Amino acid sequence: MSEAATARSSTRARAIFALLALVFASGVIGATIDRAVARNTRLDALHDTAFHPLSSLVRAPTAVDRAQYRAQLSRALDLSTSQDSAIDRIMSRRSGEFSALREEIRPRVEHLVGDVRADIEKVLTDTQREAFRALQQRGRDQLVSNGQAP
């Protein structure tokens, strides 16, 4: 192999290596920024669902929530139109049972969440307590704006 061919090959290998390093570094930087933004967004508003998954059980899903769930099932399972319709009927028929269960457990969940909040507030300073309450209010406001009354 000639010196010119060896030099081109070496330059090409360095260029490919540099591109791969750039792609890898971009991925790492992007993931880092995503985690930082996601973490900051999560701390901007505290609400029951962020506190404990049980709290989301006491909120009835909206029509949009149910449609999204069916769309996810349809995509993931490649449902036919008749299967999608059957699942819609099943969900509609069973929604009353879920509503009754939610109403039955709601007081217990709300009491437990209230107790935990009170315990948390006991270890906070006055300034932290005010900030904690403001975070919770922003979370409640966010739920209301999304159509999910707390």
Contact map, one row per residue, 1 for C-alpha under 8 A:
111011000000000000000000000000000000000000000000000000000000000000000000000000000000000000000000000000000000000000000000000000000000000000000000000000
111111000000000000000000000000000000000000000000000000000000000000000000000000000000000000000000000000000000000000000000000000000000000000000000000000
111111100000000000000000000000000000000000000000000000000000000000000000000000000000000000000000000000000000000000000000000000000000000000000000000000
011111110000000000000000000000000000000000000000000000000000000000000000000000000000000000000000000000000000000000000000000000000000000000000000000000
111111111000000000000000000000000000000000000000000000000000000000000000000000000000000000000000000000000000000000000000000000000000000000000000000000
111111111100000000000000000000000000000000000000000000000000000000000000000000000000000000000000000000000000000000000000000000000000000000000000000000
001111111110000000000000000000000000000000000000000000000000000000000000000000000000000000000000000000000000000000000000000000000000000000000000000000
000111111111000000000000000000000000000000000000000000000000000000000000000000000000000000000000000000000000000000000000000000000000000000000000000000
000011111111100000000000000000000000000000000000000000000000000000000000000000000000000000000000000000000000000000000000000000000000000000000000000000
000001111111110000000000000000000000000000000000000000000000000000000000000000000000000000000000000000000000000000000000000000000000000000000000000000
000000111111111000000000000000000000000000000000000000000000000000000000000000000000000000000000000000000000000000000000000000000000000000000000000000
000000011111111100000000000000000000000000000000000000000000000000000000000000000000000000000000000000000000000000000000000000000000000000000000000000
000000001111111110000000000000000000000000000000000000000000000000000000000000000000000000000000000000000000000000000000000000000000000000000000000000
000000000111111111000000000000000000000000000000000000000000000000000000000000000000000000000000000000000000000000000000000000000000000000000000000000
000000000011111111100000000000000000000000000000000000000000000000000000000000000000000000000000000000000000000000000000000000000000000000000000000000
000000000001111111110000000000000000000000000000000000000000000000000000000000000000000000000000000000000000000000000000000000000000000000000000000000
000000000000111111111000000000000000000000000000000000000000000000000000000000000000000000000000000000000000000000000000000000000000000000000000000000
000000000000011111111100000000000000000000000000000000000000000000000000000000000000000000000000000000000000000000000000000000000000000000000000000000
000000000000001111111110000000000000000000000000000000000000000000000000000000000000000000000000000000000000000000000000000000000000000000000000000000
000000000000000111111111000000000000000000000000000000000000000000000000000000000000000000000000000000000000000000000000000000000000000000000000000000
000000000000000011111111100000000000000000000000000000000000000000000000000000000000000000000000000000000000000000000000000000000000000000000000000000
000000000000000001111111110000000000000000000000000000000000000000000000000000000000000000000000000000000000000000000000000000000000000000000000000000
000000000000000000111111111000000000000000000000000000000000000000000000000000000000000000000000000000000000000000000000000000000000000000000000000000
000000000000000000011111111100000000000000000000000000000000000000000000000000000000000000000000000000000000000000000000000000000000000000000000000000
000000000000000000001111111110000000000000000000000000000000000000000000000000000000000000000000000000000000000000000000000000000000000000000000000000
000000000000000000000111111111000000000000000000000000000000000000000000000000000000000000000000000000000000000000000000000000000000000000000000000000
000000000000000000000011111111100000000000000000000000000000000000000000000000000000000000000000000000000000000000000000000000000000000000000000000000
000000000000000000000001111111110000000000000000000000000000000000000000000000000000000000000000000000000000000000000000000000000000000000000000000000
000000000000000000000000111111111000000000000000000000000000000000000000000000000000000000000000000000000000000000000000000000000000000000000000000000
000000000000000000000000011111111100000000000000000000000000000000000000000000000000000000000000000000000000000000000000000000000000000000000000000000
000000000000000000000000001111111110000000000000000000000000000000000000000000000000000000000000000000000000000000000000000000000000000000000000000000
000000000000000000000000000111111111000000000000000000000000000000000000000000000000000000000000000000000000000000000000000000000000000000000000000000
000000000000000000000000000011111111100000000000000000000000000000000000000000000000000000000000000000000000000000000000000000000000000000000000000000
000000000000000000000000000001111111110000000000000000000000000000000000000000000000000000000000000000000000000000000000000000000000000000000000000000
000000000000000000000000000000111111111000000000000000000000000000000000000000000000000000000000000000000000000000000000000000000000000000000000000000
000000000000000000000000000000011111111100000000000000000000000000000000000000000000000000000000000000000000000000000000000000000000000000000000000000
000000000000000000000000000000001111111110000000000000000000000000000000000000000000000000000000000000000000000000000000000000000000000000000000000000
000000000000000000000000000000000111111111000000000000000000000000000000000000000000000000000000000000000000000000000000000000000000000000000000000000
000000000000000000000000000000000011111111100000000000000000000000000000000000000000000000000000000000000000000000000000000000000000000000000000000000
000000000000000000000000000000000001111111110000000000000000000000000000000000000000000000000000000000000000000000000000000000000000000000000000000000
000000000000000000000000000000000000111111111000000000000000000000000000000000000000000000000000000000000000000000000000000000000000000000000000000000
000000000000000000000000000000000000011111111100010000000000000000000000000000000000000000000000000000000000000000000000000000000000000000000000000000
000000000000000000000000000000000000001111111100000000000000000000000000000000000000000000000000000000000000000000000000000000000000001000000000000000
000000000000000000000000000000000000000111111100000000000000000000000000000000000000000000000000000000000000000000000000000000000000001001000000000000
000000000000000000000000000000000000000011111110000000000000000000000000000000000000000000000000000000000000000000000000000000000000001111100100000000
000000000000000000000000000000000000000001111111011000000000000000000000000000000000000000000000000000000000000000000000000000000000001111110000000000
000000000000000000000000000000000000000000001111111000000000000000000000000000000000000000000000000000000000000000000000000000000000001111110000000000
000000000000000000000000000000000000000000000111111110110000000000000000000000000000000000000000000000000000000010000000000000000000000000000000000000
000000000000000000000000000000000000000000000011111111110000000000000000000000000000000000000000000000000000000000000000000000000000000000000000000000
000000000000000000000000000000000000000001000111111110000000000000000000000000000000000000000000000000000000000000000000000000000000000000000000000000
000000000000000000000000000000000000000000000111111110100000000000000000000000000000000000000000000000000000000000000000000000000000000000000000000000
000000000000000000000000000000000000000000000001111111110000000000000000000000000000000000000000000000000000000000000000000000000000000000000000000000
000000000000000000000000000000000000000000000001111111111000000000000000000000000000000000000000000000000000000000000000000000000000000000000000000000
000000000000000000000000000000000000000000000000100111111100000000000000000000000000000000000000000000000000100000000000000000000000000000000000000000
000000000000000000000000000000000000000000000001101111111110000000000000000000000000000000000000000000000000110000000000000000000000000000000000000000
000000000000000000000000000000000000000000000001100111111110000000000000000000000000000000000000000000000000000000000000000000000000000000000000000000
000000000000000000000000000000000000000000000000000011111111000000000000000000000000000000000000000001000000000000000000000000000000000000000000000000
000000000000000000000000000000000000000000000000000001111111000000000000000000000000000000000000000001101100100000000000000000000000000000000000000000
000000000000000000000000000000000000000000000000000000111111100000000000000000000000000000000000000001000000000000000000000000000000000000000000000111
000000000000000000000000000000000000000000000000000000001111110000000000000000000000000000000000001001000000000000000000000000000000000000000000000100
000000000000000000000000000000000000000000000000000000000011111111000000000000000000000000000000000000000000000000000000000000000000000000000000000100
000000000000000000000000000000000000000000000000000000000001111111000000000000000000000000000000000000000000000000000000000000000000000000000000001100
000000000000000000000000000000000000000000000000000000000000111111100000000000000000000000000000000000000000000000000000000000000000000000000000000000
000000000000000000000000000000000000000000000000000000000000111111110000000000000000000000000000000000000000000000000000000000000000000000000000000000
000000000000000000000000000000000000000000000000000000000000111111111000000000000000000000000000000000000000000000000000000000000000000000000000000000
000000000000000000000000000000000000000000000000000000000000111111111100000000000000000000000000000000000000000000000000000000000000000000000000000000
000000000000000000000000000000000000000000000000000000000000001111111110000000000000000000000000000000000000000000000000000000000000000000000000000000
000000000000000000000000000000000000000000000000000000000000000111111111000000000000000000000000000000000000000000000000000000000000000000000000000000
000000000000000000000000000000000000000000000000000000000000000011111111100000000000000000000000000000000000000000000000000000000000000000000000000000
000000000000000000000000000000000000000000000000000000000000000001111111110000000001001100000000000000000000000000000000000000000000000000000000000000
000000000000000000000000000000000000000000000000000000000000000000111111111000000000000000000000000000000000000000000000000000000000000000000000000000
000000000000000000000000000000000000000000000000000000000000000000011111111100000000000000000000000000000000000000000000000000000000000000000000000000
000000000000000000000000000000000000000000000000000000000000000000001111111111100000000000000000000000000000000000000000000000000000000000000000000000
000000000000000000000000000000000000000000000000000000000000000000000111111111110001000000000000000000000000000000000000000000000000000000000000000000
000000000000000000000000000000000000000000000000000000000000000000000011111111100000000000000000000000000000000000000000000000000000000000000000000000
000000000000000000000000000000000000000000000000000000000000000000000001111111000000000000000000000000000000000000000000000000000000000000000000000000
000000000000000000000000000000000000000000000000000000000000000000000000111111100000000000000000000000000000000000000000000000000000000000000000000000
000000000000000000000000000000000000000000000000000000000000000000000000111111110000000000000000000000000000000000000000000000000000000000000000000000
000000000000000000000000000000000000000000000000000000000000000000000000111011111111000000000000000000000000000000000000000000000000000000000000000000
000000000000000000000000000000000000000000000000000000000000000000000000010001111111000000000000000000000000000000000000000000000000000000000000000000
000000000000000000000000000000000000000000000000000000000000000000000000000000111111100000000000000000000000000000000000000000000000000000000000000000
000000000000000000000000000000000000000000000000000000000000000000000000000000111111110000000000000000000000000000000000000000000000000000000000000000
000000000000000000000000000000000000000000000000000000000000000000000000000000111111111000000000000000000000000000000000000000000000000000000000000000
000000000000000000000000000000000000000000000000000000000000000000000100010000111111111100000000000000000000000000000000000000000000000000000000000000
000000000000000000000000000000000000000000000000000000000000000000000000000000001111111110000000000000000000000000000000000000000000000000000000000000
000000000000000000000000000000000000000000000000000000000000000000000000000000000111111111000000000000000000000000000000000000000000000000000000000000
000000000000000000000000000000000000000000000000000000000000000000000100000000000011111111100000000000000000000000000000000000000000000000000000000000
000000000000000000000000000000000000000000000000000000000000000000000100000000000001111111110000000000000000000000000000000000000000000000000000000000
000000000000000000000000000000000000000000000000000000000000000000000000000000000000111111111000000000000000000000000000000000000000000000000000000000
000000000000000000000000000000000000000000000000000000000000000000000000000000000000011111111100000000000000000000000000000000000000000000000000000000
000000000000000000000000000000000000000000000000000000000000000000000000000000000000001111111110000000000000000000000000000000000000000000000000000000
000000000000000000000000000000000000000000000000000000000000000000000000000000000000000111111111000000000000000000000000000000000000000000000000000000
000000000000000000000000000000000000000000000000000000000000000000000000000000000000000011111111000000000000000000000000000000000000000000000000000000
000000000000000000000000000000000000000000000000000000000000000000000000000000000000000001111111110000000000000000000000000000000000000000000000000000
000000000000000000000000000000000000000000000000000000000000000000000000000000000000000000111111111000000000000000000000000000000000000000000000000000
000000000000000000000000000000000000000000000000000000000000000000000000000000000000000000011111111100000000000000000000000000000000000000000000000000
000000000000000000000000000000000000000000000000000000000000000000000000000000000000000000000111111110000000000000000000000000000000000000000000000000
000000000000000000000000000000000000000000000000000000000000000000000000000000000000000000000111111111000000000000000000000000000000000000000000000000
000000000000000000000000000000000000000000000000000000000001000000000000000000000000000000000011111111100000000000000000000000000000000000000000000000
000000000000000000000000000000000000000000000000000000000000000000000000000000000000000000000001111111110000000000000000000000000000000000000000000000
000000000000000000000000000000000000000000000000000000000000000000000000000000000000000000000000111111111000000000000000000000000000000000000000000000
000000000000000000000000000000000000000000000000000000001111000000000000000000000000000000000000011111111100000000000000000000000000000000000000000000
000000000000000000000000000000000000000000000000000000000100000000000000000000000000000000000000001111111110000000000000000000000000000000000000000000
000000000000000000000000000000000000000000000000000000000000000000000000000000000000000000000000000111111110000000000000000000000000000000000000000000
000000000000000000000000000000000000000000000000000000000100000000000000000000000000000000000000000011111111100000000000000000000000000000000000000000
000000000000000000000000000000000000000000000000000000000100000000000000000000000000000000000000000001111111110000000000000000000000000000000000000000
000000000000000000000000000000000000000000000000000000000000000000000000000000000000000000000000000000111111111000000000000000000000000000000000000000
000000000000000000000000000000000000000000000000000000000000000000000000000000000000000000000000000000001111111100000000000000000000000000000000000000
000000000000000000000000000000000000000000000000000001100100000000000000000000000000000000000000000000001111111110000000000000000000000000000000000000
000000000000000000000000000000000000000000000000000000100000000000000000000000000000000000000000000000000111111111000000000000000000000000000000000000
000000000000000000000000000000000000000000000000000000000000000000000000000000000000000000000000000000000011111111100000000000000000000000000000000000
000000000000000000000000000000000000000000000000000000000000000000000000000000000000000000000000000000000001111111110000000000000000000000000000000000
000000000000000000000000000000000000000000000001000000000000000000000000000000000000000000000000000000000000111111111000000000000000000000000000000000
000000000000000000000000000000000000000000000000000000000000000000000000000000000000000000000000000000000000011111111100000000000000000000000000000000
000000000000000000000000000000000000000000000000000000000000000000000000000000000000000000000000000000000000001111111110000000000000000000000000000000
000000000000000000000000000000000000000000000000000000000000000000000000000000000000000000000000000000000000000111111111000000000000000000000000000000
000000000000000000000000000000000000000000000000000000000000000000000000000000000000000000000000000000000000000011111111100000000000000000000000000000
000000000000000000000000000000000000000000000000000000000000000000000000000000000000000000000000000000000000000001111111110000000000000000000000000000
000000000000000000000000000000000000000000000000000000000000000000000000000000000000000000000000000000000000000000111111111000000000000000000000000000
000000000000000000000000000000000000000000000000000000000000000000000000000000000000000000000000000000000000000000011111111100000000000000000000000000
000000000000000000000000000000000000000000000000000000000000000000000000000000000000000000000000000000000000000000001111111100001001000000000000000000
000000000000000000000000000000000000000000000000000000000000000000000000000000000000000000000000000000000000000000000111111100000000000000000000000000
000000000000000000000000000000000000000000000000000000000000000000000000000000000000000000000000000000000000000000000011111110000000000000000000000000
000000000000000000000000000000000000000000000000000000000000000000000000000000000000000000000000000000000000000000000001111111111000000000000000000000
000000000000000000000000000000000000000000000000000000000000000000000000000000000000000000000000000000000000000000000000001111111000000000000000000000
000000000000000000000000000000000000000000000000000000000000000000000000000000000000000000000000000000000000000000000000000111111100000000000000000000
000000000000000000000000000000000000000000000000000000000000000000000000000000000000000000000000000000000000000000000000000111111110000000000000000000
000000000000000000000000000000000000000000000000000000000000000000000000000000000000000000000000000000000000000000000000000111111111000000000000000000
000000000000000000000000000000000000000000000000000000000000000000000000000000000000000000000000000000000000000000000000100111111111100000000000000000
000000000000000000000000000000000000000000000000000000000000000000000000000000000000000000000000000000000000000000000000000001111111110000000000000000
000000000000000000000000000000000000000000000000000000000000000000000000000000000000000000000000000000000000000000000000000000111111111000000000000000
000000000000000000000000000000000000000000000000000000000000000000000000000000000000000000000000000000000000000000000000100000011111111100000000000000
000000000000000000000000000000000000000000000000000000000000000000000000000000000000000000000000000000000000000000000000000000001111111110000000000000
000000000000000000000000000000000000000000000000000000000000000000000000000000000000000000000000000000000000000000000000000000000111111111000000000000
000000000000000000000000000000000000000000111110000000000000000000000000000000000000000000000000000000000000000000000000000000000011111111100000000000
000000000000000000000000000000000000000000001110000000000000000000000000000000000000000000000000000000000000000000000000000000000001111111110000000000
000000000000000000000000000000000000000000001110000000000000000000000000000000000000000000000000000000000000000000000000000000000000111111111000000000
000000000000000000000000000000000000000000011110000000000000000000000000000000000000000000000000000000000000000000000000000000000000011111111100000000
000000000000000000000000000000000000000000001110000000000000000000000000000000000000000000000000000000000000000000000000000000000000001111111110000000
000000000000000000000000000000000000000000000110000000000000000000000000000000000000000000000000000000000000000000000000000000000000000111111111000011
000000000000000000000000000000000000000000000000000000000000000000000000000000000000000000000000000000000000000000000000000000000000000011111111100000
000000000000000000000000000000000000000000001000000000000000000000000000000000000000000000000000000000000000000000000000000000000000000001111111110000
000000000000000000000000000000000000000000000000000000000000000000000000000000000000000000000000000000000000000000000000000000000000000000111111111111
000000000000000000000000000000000000000000000000000000000000000000000000000000000000000000000000000000000000000000000000000000000000000000011111111111
000000000000000000000000000000000000000000000000000000000000000000000000000000000000000000000000000000000000000000000000000000000000000000001111111100
000000000000000000000000000000000000000000000000000000000000000000000000000000000000000000000000000000000000000000000000000000000000000000000111111100
000000000000000000000000000000000000000000000000000000000000010000000000000000000000000000000000000000000000000000000000000000000000000000000011111110
000000000000000000000000000000000000000000000000000000000011110000000000000000000000000000000000000000000000000000000000000000000000000000000011111111
000000000000000000000000000000000000000000000000000000000010000000000000000000000000000000000000000000000000000000000000000000000000000000010011001111
000000000000000000000000000000000000000000000000000000000010000000000000000000000000000000000000000000000000000000000000000000000000000000010011000111
